[in-house]
Amino acid sequence: MLGNFDIKYAWAVFKRRLPYFLVITTVFAAIAITIAFILPPVYQSSASLLVEPQQISDTDTAAPVDPYEQIQIIEQRLMTRANLYDMAERIGLYADQPDLSAGQIIADMKTRIEFIGFEPDPTTKPGSPGATIIGVNFFAPTPPLATKGANELVSIILQENTRMRTDRASDTLDFFKGEVERLTNEIQAQSKKIADFKTANIDALPDSQESRRTQDERNQQRLLDLDREEASLKNQRASIVWVFERTGRAANVALSPEEEELQSLQSQLLQQQAIYKPTSPQIRVLQSRISALQALVQKQQADRAVPGEGGAAGKPLSELDVELAPIDQRLGDIAAERAALQKASADLAAAQAATPKNEMVLNDLERQLTSLQTQYTNAVNSLGQAQVGEKIEVMSKGQRFTLIEAPFDRNAPVSPQRLLISAAGLMGGLGAALGFIVLWEMLNRSIRRPVELSHHLGIQPIITIPYIRTAGERRWRRWAVVGVLIFIIVAIPLVLLLVHTQYEPLDQLIPGLG
């Protein structure tokens, strides 16, 4: 004995329950073996695709799309309902099953297609050398159908890869053409906006701010000069008026020869009157000459008379008027020039005040123009790269998929694994039978050993006599077990075959066995 476990007793119990053990094991084994041999064979046809790197080295062109991303996109496009149904029709996979619905065909087609991607090492840097291989598998009931399906898959993948590459290059080229055109129009519009702004604010632009400041300084200096000149002219005018009021003559009036002679004769008359009598001939001669010259001078002054108000003839200009006329004219000119300079200074001040705001607006417009020009330059460069990329794709010199291993017929099916299914059924039957016996014995509380008799009743038996079957009972029991086993071996396969032929295939009735 090993502890409380009695090996001899356990062996005796196993022999007593052996018929049940054999029946359960046979049921499981018969079911597994029958399923393994009635499941339809599945044949596999495979193809390998090599992702060839770009044959024309050009670092300026766009980076190629990850091949695994491409195969995922192709797989998603291929696995649509329409594509799967069209592919099944082209292969003729369900030609002998006209009763299948489109949904059943599509669901079954999804289980027959397998994509295999040999993932790169995550520690490998992008662009490192190394072949990228992608595999596709197609499963079918016969080798020809499997090969035909695999060839159809390869054709679709190669076509999709070519279309994706060319479409990508064409779309990229069209996009950058549109960008270049759009940016050209925006640059023209922005340049026109800047030109219009400069035209509208030509007097208050930051470029001419220094010249305006210089002009304003010149204006201010000119105003000071005019103030000094005006003050000088006013002083001169006051002096002339002062002299005229005291002498009766203008200080700066030029005398005619007759007037000079008249003054000389008057001086001589004064001198002669101090010497001679009024009736003296010398005095009378001088008085006669003076009277004649006075008449001549008055006539000359009358000839210099100017029109008065209302167009009537005015009185002759006095010496004071003649002397003050150019001064007054110049003072009027100074006043007019001062008003013009003050207005110009006010305009310059307004322009200077508006310059900072205009500078901010103009800088913003020019920044936008610079940004657009930078975008335009980048777009032109990208357009050139896109044109090179499209030419590379048209010449089939870019990254592409190439078939390196074509599909072929394989005579050996890949599923079902008949031996594995049979062995699993047998092992499951053994385990189930043994578990059944153990559970039965654990639930059986009847007294079957002398030890249990002493333990439960508290008595010590002298001897125990087991139940002894007759030869007829043993034969009956033996033939009954054999008959049950034969029934199981025959009946279970027949039932499963009936289910397989009358209803849906067994690999669909019991999923996962294939």
C-alpha positions, 0 to 999 in steps of 0.5 A, a space after each residue: 500500500 502507498 499510504 491509504 491507497 490500496 493498489 490491489 483494490 484499485 486494480 480490482 475496481 478497474 477490472 470490474 469497471 473495465 466494460 464501462 471504460 471500454 465503452 466510453 473510450 470506444 465512443 470517443 475514439 469512434 467519433 474522432 476517427 469518423 470525423 477525421 476521415 469524413 472531413 473534406 480535404 483542404 489543399 493549400 497553394 502558396 505564392 511569395 512576393 518580393 518587395 523590390 526597393 526603388 531602382 533609381 536612387 533619388 533622395 529628393 523624391 517622396 519616401 516609398 510607402 511601407 510594404 506592410 501598409 500596402 499589403 494591409 490596404 490591398 487586403 482590406 480592398 480585396 476582402 470586400 464583399 463584392 471583390 470576394 464574390 467576384 473572385 469566387 465566380 472567376 475561380 468557380 469554387 462553388 459551381 457544384 453548390 448552387 444553393 449557397 447564398 452570397 453571404 455564405 460564399 463570402 463568409 467561406 471565402 474569407 476563411 480560405 484567404 491568408 496573407 503572411 507578412 514577414 515582419 522586420 526586426 523592430 530594432 532594425 533602422 528604416 532603410 537598412 538592407 534586407 529583403 521584404 517578402 510577403 506570402 499569400 495562401 489560398 485553401 480549396 477542396 482540390 489542388 487545381 482550385 487552390 492553385 487557381 485561387 492563389 494565381 487570382 490572388 497574386 494577379 489582384 495584388 500585383 494589379 492593386 500594387 501597380 495602381 496604388 503606386 501610379 495613383 499615388 504618384 499622379 495624385 501627388 503630382 495633381 495636388 502640387 500642381 494645384 498648390 502651385 496654381 493656388 499659391 501663384 494666384 494668392 501671391 498675385 492678389 497679395 502683391 496687388 493688395 500691397 500695391 493698392 495700400 502703398 498707392 492709397 498711403 503714398 504720403 505716409 509710408 515708412 520708406 519715406 519717413 526719413 525724407 519727410 522728417 528732413 523736409 519738415 526740418 527744412 520747412 521749419 528752418 524756412 519758417 524761421 528765415 521768413 520770421 527773421 525776414 519779416 521782422 527785418 522788413 517791418 523794421 525797415 518799413 517803420 524806419 521809412 515811415 519815421 523818416 518820411 514823417 519827419 523829413 517829408 521825403 522818403 529816405 531811399 527814393 531816387 530823384 529825377 534830374 529835374 528834381 535834383 536840379 530843382 533842389 539845387 536851384 532852391 538851395 541857391 535861391 535860399 543862399 541868394 536871398 540871404 545876399 540880395 534883395 527880392 527884386 534883384 535880377 539874380 533872385 528873379 532869374 532863379 525864381 523863374 527857373 524854379 517855377 518852370 522846373 516845378 511845373 515840369 516836376 509836377 507834370 512828371 509826377 502826374 504822369 506817374 499817377 495810378 488808377 484809384 478804386 472803382 477804375 477812376 484815375 487816382 492821385 499820384 503815388 507819394 514817395 512814401 507809397 513808392 518806398 513802401 510798395 515793394 516792402 508791403 509786397 514782400 510782406 504779403 509774399 512772406 505771409 502766403 509762403 508761411 501759410 503754405 509751409 505751415 500747411 505742408 508741416 501739418 500734412 507732414 505731421 499727420 503723415 508721420 503720425 499715420 506712419 507707424 500704423 501703416 508700417 504695421 499693416 504693411 509689415 503684416 501684408 509683406 509677411 503674408 507675401 513672404 510666407 506665400 512665397 516660401 510656400 510657393 518655393 516649397 510647392 515648386 520643389 515638391 512639384 519637381 519631386 512629384 514629377 520625378 516620382 511619377 516618371 519613376 513609377 511610369 518606368 516601373 523603377 520605383 518600389 514594387 511587388 514582384 512574384 518570386 514563387 508562383 503557385 503550384 499544385 500540391 497533392 497532399 492536403 494540409 487539413 484535416 490532421 486525421 492522425 491528430 484528431 484520431 489521437 485526440 479523440 482516443 486520449 479524450 476517451 481514455 481521460 473521460 472513461 477514467 474520470 467516469 470510473 473515479 467519479 462513480 467510485 467516489 459517489 458509491 458509498 456501499 461496503 465493499 471491503 473488510 476494512 470498510 465493514 470494520 470501520 462502519 459496523 465496528 465488527 471484525 469479520 472472520 472471513 469474507 466470501 466475494 460474489 462469484 459469477 457463473 461461466 454463463 454470466 461471464 460469457 453473457 457479460 463478455 458478449 454484451 460488452 463486445 456487442 455494445 462495442 461493435 454497435 458503437 463502432 458501426 452506428 456512430 460513423 453511420 450517424 455522422 455520415 448521415 449528418 454530413 450528407 444530409 445537412 451542412 458539411 461537418 467542418 462547418 457543423 463542428 468548427 475548428 476541426 479542420 
